[in-house]
Amino acid sequence: MIGKGPSACALALVLGALTGCVSVAEPQNLEASPLVPAQWSGAQTGTFDPAIASYWTQLGDPLVSEYAQRAIANNRDLAAAAARVAQARAGVDAARAGYLPQVNADGSVQRDVGDFASDDVRFSIDGTARWEIDLFGRIGYDVAANRQQLSAAGFALGDLQRLIVGQVVQTTVSARALAVQLRIARETLAVQDDNLQIAGWRLQAGLTSSLDVEQARAQRAQTAATIPALERDLAASANTISTLIGEAPGPVRTALDESAAIPVPPSGPGYPSPAEVLRNRPDVRRAEANVLVDGARVGLARAQLLPLVQLTGTLGTGAGGGVNPFDIISGGIIGSLRQLIFDGGRTRAQIRGAEAQAEASLANWEQTILLALEDVETATVALDAARRRVELFAQAQEASENAAILARSQYQAGLIDFQTLLVAENTLLVTRNAQAASEAERANAFVRLTQALGGGWQADAVEAVPSAPLRGSPE
């Protein structure tokens, strides 16, 4: 449903509504839009990977996959969005009912009372039917607007799923990184306990001063102080995940094993052209549906200036002198035509308001397209940078580990002072934490890129309603 250029499409939509012949089914061509480049500036164009809809499985972390699926099934915001889709579907049904006649029936029983009253009981049944003949598309525009509103609600649900799943995956990856950093802090603390013990032995042997002991104590205390902060942050991340997957806090924190590795994303061969990506973005499709909604509402507002044709039928029965309510039958059919003559400019003001809203929806659609393109380009650069940082920090960590091993052995042999060992140990701790953070950054950059490409939702999961002509009888 995305097609010719955005400006040309909206212009045709609005002009068509003003002349009473707009069709919400008219396709648009993103490839011809001046807003959409033919190729990406920062990535190699490839083909769509079918696994992008469930990209989290490519991280190879069972916990990430479990939480993503549970969020889709149990997240309360998604449940509310699904209810809004059901509400929009009811709106379509209500609008389509306008094609059919409205029938009402009334019944009555009458008996006189008093000294000279008759003992006869009189029955009567009356029925009325009213049917609007949709000659000028008023009902058709209303149906079209509601159908596109349903599409917009469905794409809003898909976009919310895309965002919530991405938040769950990124929070789980960040929690993995916190768990790894917590393990690093505890391992470092054990090494620093040994350093403190060695410094104490050297002090007792008269090989060093108490300065080494105090520096070792200070180093150990600083490392120990980071552990409660990491535990706090890990618990907060676990609680966030619990809320997103629709459960009370507790089990998620227990499941975050500190020995687990940070997920490693795959290296993709490239991704589709900008126009294809935009067609896979639910936020772009939702913005497009809103343009079509407001285009139909322009037509609906314009239809108020045109005649309204109605047929009204009546049928009445009554009892003559007995109890049969069908002794007397009468009825009639009346055709009526109503034309607005003067309302002080209210209807034309409503038309101008509807046209302005359609223009605003067009601008919002174009802005959504630009933001989607920005997301992809920025995420591409971020993922490339994250991968390079992981490689560089891996080199730094290897060198720091070697330096710390040498410094520790040389200090034990009395070849260097404790300050040199202290610098080597702190450098190792910093590089290990930086390596863990860069690995989490790489995984989260992969998540952001796949989100930008439209991953995390499935179009077939959104019950799309096909566009229908603005005029005609109900299907």
TAZI-V600912 format. One record per pair of residues at least 4 apart in sequence whose ideal C-beta (glycine too) atoms are under 6 Angstrom apart, sorted by the first residue. I is the first residue (numbers start at 1). J is the second residue. D is the distance in whole Angstrom. If there is no record, write none. Layout:
I;J;D / I;J;D
This chain:
2;28;5 / 2;30;5 / 2;279;5 / 2;288;6 / 3;27;4 / 3;28;2 / 3;29;4 / 4;8;5 / 4;9;5 / 4;28;5 / 4;29;5 / 5;32;5 / 5;33;4 / 6;33;6 / 6;366;5 / 9;28;5 / 10;362;4 / 12;16;6 / 13;22;6 / 13;295;4 / 14;298;6 / 14;358;5 / 16;21;5 / 16;22;3 / 17;22;4 / 17;295;5 / 17;298;4 / 17;299;4 / 18;302;6 / 20;137;6 / 22;295;6 / 22;299;5 / 24;144;5 / 24;148;6 / 24;292;5 / 24;296;6 / 24;467;5 / 25;467;4 / 30;36;5 / 30;275;4 / 30;278;6 / 31;275;5 / 35;369;5 / 36;274;5 / 36;275;5 / 37;274;6 / 39;45;6 / 42;377;5 / 42;380;5 / 42;381;6 / 43;380;5 / 44;270;4 / 45;270;6 / 45;273;6 / 46;269;5 / 46;270;3 / 46;271;5 / 48;272;5 / 52;450;6 / 52;455;4 / 53;458;5 / 55;450;4 / 55;455;4 / 56;64;5 / 56;65;6 / 56;68;5 / 56;169;5 / 57;65;5 / 58;266;5 / 59;64;5 / 59;263;4 / 61;263;4 / 64;169;6 / 64;172;5 / 67;168;5 / 67;172;6 / 67;241;6 / 67;245;5 / 68;165;5 / 68;168;6 / 68;169;6 / 70;74;6 / 70;245;4 / 71;75;5 / 71;164;6 / 71;165;6 / 71;168;5 / 71;244;5 / 71;245;5 / 74;245;6 / 74;246;3 / 75;164;5 / 75;246;6 / 76;246;6 / 78;161;6 / 81;157;4 / 81;160;5 / 84;153;5 / 85;153;5 / 85;154;6 / 85;157;6 / 88;149;5 / 88;150;4 / 88;153;4 / 89;150;6 / 91;146;5 / 92;146;5 / 92;147;5 / 92;150;5 / 95;142;5 / 95;143;5 / 95;146;4 / 96;143;6 / 96;474;5 / 98;139;4 / 99;139;6 / 99;473;6 / 99;474;4 / 101;129;5 / 101;131;4 / 102;130;5 / 103;129;5 / 104;128;5 / 105;127;5 / 106;126;5 / 107;125;5 / 108;124;5 / 109;123;6 / 110;122;5 / 111;121;5 / 112;117;4 / 112;118;5 / 113;117;5 / 122;319;5 / 123;319;5 / 123;325;4 / 124;318;4 / 125;317;5 / 125;325;6 / 126;316;5 / 127;315;5 / 128;314;5 / 129;313;4 / 130;312;5 / 131;311;5 / 132;310;5 / 133;309;4 / 134;139;4 / 134;140;6 / 135;309;6 / 136;303;5 / 136;306;4 / 137;141;5 / 137;303;6 / 137;470;5 / 137;471;5 / 138;303;4 / 140;470;4 / 140;471;5 / 141;296;5 / 141;299;4 / 141;300;4 / 141;303;6 / 141;470;6 / 142;300;6 / 144;296;4 / 144;470;5 / 145;293;5 / 145;296;4 / 145;297;5 / 147;465;5 / 148;289;5 / 148;292;4 / 148;293;4 / 149;293;5 / 150;465;5 / 151;289;4 / 151;465;6 / 152;286;5 / 152;289;4 / 152;290;5 / 154;462;4 / 155;282;5 / 155;285;5 / 155;286;4 / 156;286;5 / 158;282;4 / 158;457;4 / 158;462;5 / 159;282;4 / 159;283;5 / 161;165;6 / 161;457;5 / 162;456;4 / 162;457;5 / 165;456;4 / 166;447;6 / 166;451;5 / 166;456;6 / 168;244;5 / 169;447;5 / 170;444;5 / 170;447;5 / 171;237;6 / 171;240;5 / 171;241;5 / 173;263;6 / 173;440;5 / 173;443;5 / 173;444;5 / 174;237;6 / 174;440;6 / 175;237;4 / 175;256;5 / 176;262;5 / 177;262;6 / 177;436;5 / 177;440;4 / 178;230;6 / 178;233;5 / 178;234;4 / 179;256;5 / 179;258;4 / 180;262;6 / 180;436;5 / 181;230;6 / 181;433;5 / 181;436;5 / 182;230;4 / 182;258;6 / 183;258;5 / 184;432;5 / 185;226;5 / 185;227;5 / 188;223;5 / 188;429;5 / 189;223;5 / 189;224;6 / 192;219;6 / 192;220;4 / 192;223;6 / 195;216;5 / 196;216;4 / 196;220;6 / 199;212;4 / 199;213;5 / 199;216;4 / 200;213;6 / 202;207;4 / 202;208;4 / 203;208;6 / 203;213;5 / 208;212;5 / 212;418;4 / 215;418;6 / 215;422;6 / 219;422;6 / 226;230;6 / 235;253;6 / 238;252;4 / 238;253;4 / 238;256;6 / 239;249;4 / 241;252;5 / 242;247;5 / 242;249;5 / 242;252;5 / 262;439;4 / 262;440;5 / 263;443;5 / 265;443;5 / 265;446;3 / 271;453;6 / 272;276;4 / 272;277;6 / 277;453;5 / 278;284;5 / 278;372;6 / 280;454;3 / 281;372;5 / 281;454;5 / 282;286;6 / 282;457;6 / 283;368;6 / 284;368;5 / 284;369;6 / 284;372;6 / 287;364;6 / 287;365;4 / 287;368;4 / 288;365;6 / 290;361;5 / 291;361;5 / 291;362;6 / 291;365;5 / 294;357;5 / 294;358;4 / 294;361;5 / 295;358;5 / 297;354;5 / 298;354;4 / 298;355;6 / 298;358;5 / 301;350;5 / 301;351;4 / 301;354;4 / 302;351;6 / 304;347;5 / 307;337;5 / 307;339;5 / 308;338;4 / 309;337;6 / 310;336;5 / 311;335;5 / 312;334;5 / 313;333;5 / 314;331;6 / 314;332;5 / 315;331;4 / 316;330;5 / 317;325;5 / 317;326;5 / 317;329;5 / 318;328;4 / 319;323;6 / 319;324;6 / 319;325;5 / 319;327;5 / 320;327;4 / 320;328;6 / 343;347;6 / 345;349;6 / 374;378;6 / 375;379;6 / 375;452;4 / 376;452;4 / 379;448;5 / 379;449;4 / 379;452;5 / 382;445;5 / 383;445;4 / 383;446;6 / 383;449;5 / 386;441;5 / 386;442;4 / 386;445;4 / 387;442;6 / 389;393;6 / 389;438;5 / 390;438;5 / 390;439;6 / 390;442;5 / 393;434;5 / 393;435;4 / 393;438;5 / 396;431;5 / 397;431;5 / 397;432;6 / 397;435;5 / 400;427;5 / 400;428;4 / 400;431;4 / 403;424;5 / 404;424;5 / 404;425;6 / 404;428;4 / 407;420;6 / 407;421;5 / 407;424;4 / 410;415;4 / 410;416;5 / 411;416;6 / 411;421;4 / 416;420;4 / 418;422;6 / 450;455;4 / 451;455;6 / 451;456;6
